[in-house]
C-alpha cells in the first residue's frame, strides 16, 4: 500500500500590527490655537457689536431738531465741549463723522449725572460741570433716586453737589426703579418730599425723568400734572404718557465730541 500524502501545514495567520498614534506637537498647537480663536471671538463679540452700533447711529424722530445729550460715568471722561454737535445723515440718522452729515445742530442742553441716593456722587460730574460751564454750554444735573433711602437726605446730597446758574436746566429727578414691598402712595409721597425740598432751595420747579411705563404705572397726578416730564421711550412713536416736555428716544446715538454711544433726547417745543 502506498503511504498517505502529507498534508501541508496551514499557513500561520499574520498578526495585524496595531498602529500606535503618538501625540504630535502640531496637534497640541492646533488645538490650543482653536481654543484661543474661540475665546478671542467671545471676548470681541461685545466690541464688534459696539462698533456696528457706532457705525449705524440712531434714527431721530421726525420733526424734532432740539436735542438734549445725557451722559454719566459710563461715558468716556474726555469730552470736547466746544465741539459738541448732533450731526444727522440723510434720513435723520445720527452720524459719527462730519463728512457724513447733512444737518448739524448744537445740543440745547447737556445733562449729566450728579448724585445717587444719600451719599454717592458721579465720578465725572465735578470736572464735567466746570468744563461745560467754561464752554458756555447749558448744563443740567440729575439725581438718581433710591426708593429705599430717605428723600430729605437724598435732596441734601444733590444740594451739596450742584450749584446752578440762571442759564442751567432745572434740577432733574431720575426715578426708574423701586425696592421690594414699596407701594405707589408711599413712593409718590417720598418723591414729593424730594421735589418740594429741591424747589424750595433752587427756586425752580424740578423735572421728573422716568420710563413711559413707569410713569403710567407708578406716578400719581400730583407729580405728573405739576412737574415737567422727561420720558424715556426707545421707540419711533412718542411716549404714551401725556404732557411730556422731553423724550429720550435712544441710548445708542453718536454725536461729535463724545466717544462711544450716548443717550439722546428731543424737546417738545409746543
C-alpha positions in Angstrom: 0.0 0.0 0.0 1.2 3.4 -0.7 1.7 6.0 2.1 -0.9 8.7 2.6 0.1 12.1 1.2 1.4 14.5 3.8 -0.9 17.5 4.5 0.7 20.8 4.2 0.6 22.7 7.4 -1.8 25.6 7.3 -0.2 28.9 6.8 0.2 30.9 10.0 -2.0 33.9 10.3 -0.1 37.1 10.3 -0.8 39.3 13.3 -2.0 42.7 12.4 0.2 45.3 13.7 -1.6 47.8 15.9 -0.8 51.3 14.9 0.3 53.4 17.8 -0.7 57.0 17.5 1.7 59.3 19.2 0.6 62.7 20.2 2.2 65.1 17.8 3.3 68.5 18.9 1.5 70.2 16.0 -1.8 68.6 17.2 -1.4 70.3 20.5 -0.5 73.6 18.8 -3.6 73.4 16.5 -5.9 72.6 19.5 -4.6 75.4 21.6 -4.9 77.8 18.6 -8.5 76.8 18.1 -9.3 77.4 21.8 -7.6 80.8 21.6 -9.6 81.7 18.5 -12.9 80.8 20.2 -12.0 82.8 23.3 -11.0 85.8 21.2 -14.2 85.6 19.3 -16.2 85.6 22.5 -14.3 88.5 24.0 -14.5 90.5 20.8 -18.2 90.0 20.3 -19.4 92.9 22.5 -16.8 95.2 20.9 -17.8 94.2 17.4 -21.5 94.8 18.3 -20.5 98.2 19.8 -18.6 99.1 16.6 -21.6 98.1 14.4 -23.9 100.3 16.6 -21.3 103.1 16.4 -21.4 103.0 12.7 -25.2 102.8 12.5 -26.2 105.6 14.9 -29.8 106.2 15.9 -32.8 107.5 14.0 -34.1 110.8 15.2 -37.9 111.1 15.4 -39.3 113.2 12.5 -40.0 116.8 13.2 -37.7 117.3 16.2 -34.4 119.2 16.0 -33.8 120.4 19.6 -31.6 117.9 21.5 -30.5 117.1 25.0 -27.4 114.9 25.5 -27.4 112.7 28.6 -24.0 111.5 30.0 -22.7 109.8 33.1 -19.5 108.0 34.3 -20.5 105.2 31.9 -19.3 107.5 29.1 -15.6 108.3 28.5 -14.3 111.2 30.7 -12.8 113.1 27.7 -15.4 115.4 26.1 -14.6 118.1 23.5 -17.0 120.6 25.0 -16.6 123.4 22.4 -17.2 120.9 19.5 -20.4 119.1 20.7 -22.7 118.7 17.8 -25.6 116.4 16.8 -25.0 115.5 13.2 -27.5 113.8 11.0 -27.0 111.8 7.9 -29.7 111.7 5.2 -32.7 110.0 6.7 -32.2 111.6 10.1 -29.6 109.1 11.4 -27.0 110.4 13.8 -23.6 110.4 12.2 -20.1 109.8 13.5 -18.1 111.9 11.0 -18.5 115.4 9.7 -18.3 114.4 6.1 -21.4 112.2 6.6 -23.5 115.0 8.0 -26.4 116.6 6.1 -27.6 118.6 9.1 -25.6 119.8 12.2 -27.1 121.0 15.4 -25.6 122.1 18.8 -27.3 120.5 21.7 -29.7 122.7 23.6 -28.5 121.1 26.9 -26.0 118.6 28.2 -27.4 116.8 31.3 -25.0 114.8 33.5 -25.5 112.5 36.5 -24.6 114.4 39.7 -25.7 112.2 42.6 -27.4 109.0 43.7 -29.0 108.1 46.9 -27.9 109.7 50.1 -24.2 110.0 49.6 -23.0 108.9 46.1 -21.7 111.4 43.6 -20.8 110.6 40.0 -17.1 110.3 39.4 -17.1 112.6 36.3 -19.5 115.2 37.5 -17.3 117.9 39.1 -14.9 118.0 36.1 -17.7 118.0 33.5 -19.8 120.6 35.3 -16.9 123.0 35.4 -15.7 122.3 31.8 -19.2 122.7 30.4 -19.7 126.0 32.2 -16.4 127.3 30.8 -17.5 126.3 27.3 -20.8 128.2 27.7 -23.0 125.1 27.4 -26.3 125.0 29.1 -25.9 122.3 31.7 -28.2 120.0 33.6 -27.7 117.8 36.6 -29.8 114.8 37.7 -30.2 112.8 40.8 -30.7 109.0 40.6 -33.4 108.3 43.2 -33.2 105.3 45.5 -36.6 104.5 46.9 -35.1 102.7 49.9 -33.3 105.8 51.1 -34.6 108.9 52.9 -35.8 111.6 50.4 -34.6 114.6 52.5 -31.1 113.1 52.8 -31.1 112.5 49.1 -32.1 116.1 48.4 -29.3 117.2 50.7 -26.8 115.2 48.7 -27.9 116.9 45.5 -27.9 120.4 47.1 -24.4 119.9 48.4 -23.1 118.8 45.0 -24.9 121.0 42.4 -24.7 124.8 42.1 -26.9 126.1 39.3 -26.8 129.4 37.3 -29.7 131.1 35.6 -28.8 129.5 32.2 -28.7 125.9 33.5 -31.5 123.5 33.2 -33.8 123.0 36.2 -32.8 120.1 38.6 -33.7 116.7 37.3 -35.1 113.7 39.4 -34.4 110.3 37.8 -36.8 107.7 39.1 -36.7 104.3 37.4 -36.7 101.5 40.0 -38.4 100.6 43.2 -37.4 98.4 46.1 -39.4 95.3 47.0 -42.6 95.9 49.1 -42.9 99.6 48.2 -46.5 100.8 47.4 -47.5 103.5 45.0 -48.7 106.0 47.6 -45.5 105.8 49.7 -43.4 106.3 46.6 -45.2 109.4 45.5 -45.2 110.9 49.0 -41.4 110.5 49.2 -40.9 111.8 45.7 -42.9 114.9 46.5 -40.7 115.5 49.6 -37.6 115.5 47.4 -39.2 117.6 44.7 -40.5 120.2 47.1 -37.2 120.4 49.0 -35.3 121.0 45.8 -37.8 123.6 44.5 -37.6 125.4 47.8 -33.8 125.6 47.6 -33.3 126.5 44.0 -36.5 128.4 43.4 -37.1 126.3 40.2 -39.6 123.5 39.6 -37.7 120.3 39.1 -38.0 118.0 36.1 -39.0 114.3 36.6 -37.3 111.8 34.4 -38.7 108.3 34.1 -39.7 105.5 31.7 -43.0 105.6 29.8 -44.5 102.6 31.5 -43.2 103.6 35.0 -44.9 107.0 34.7 -48.2 105.4 33.9 -48.0 102.6 36.5 -46.4 104.4 39.4 -46.7 108.2 39.3 -49.8 109.9 40.6 -51.4 113.1 39.1 -49.8 115.2 41.9 -46.5 114.6 40.2 -47.4 114.1 36.5 -49.6 117.2 36.3 -47.4 119.6 38.3 -43.8 118.8 37.2 -42.3 118.8 33.7 -41.9 115.2 32.5 -38.9 113.7 30.8 -40.0 110.4 29.4 -37.7 107.6 28.2 -39.2 105.5 25.4 -36.9 103.9 22.9 -39.3 103.8 20.1 -40.1 105.7 16.9 -43.5 106.6 18.4 -43.8 109.4 21.0 -44.4 108.5 24.7 -47.9 107.4 25.6 -47.7 109.4 28.8 -49.3 112.8 28.1 -47.8 116.2 28.9 -44.1 115.3 28.4 -41.6 118.0 27.7 -38.5 115.9 26.9 -38.4 112.5 25.2 -35.3 110.3 25.4 -35.7 108.2 22.3 -32.4 106.2 22.3 -29.4 105.1 24.2 -27.4 104.4 21.1 -26.8 107.8 19.5 -23.4 109.1 18.4 -22.5 112.8 18.5 -19.5 114.8 17.6 -17.3 115.5 20.6 -18.0 112.4 22.7 -16.6 108.9 22.0 -19.0 106.0 22.1 -22.7 105.8 22.4 -24.8 108.4 24.3 -28.4 108.8 25.4 -30.2 111.4 23.3 -33.5 113.2 23.8 -35.6 115.7 21.9 -37.5 118.6 23.3 -41.2 119.2 22.7 -41.4 122.8 21.6 -45.2 123.1 21.7 
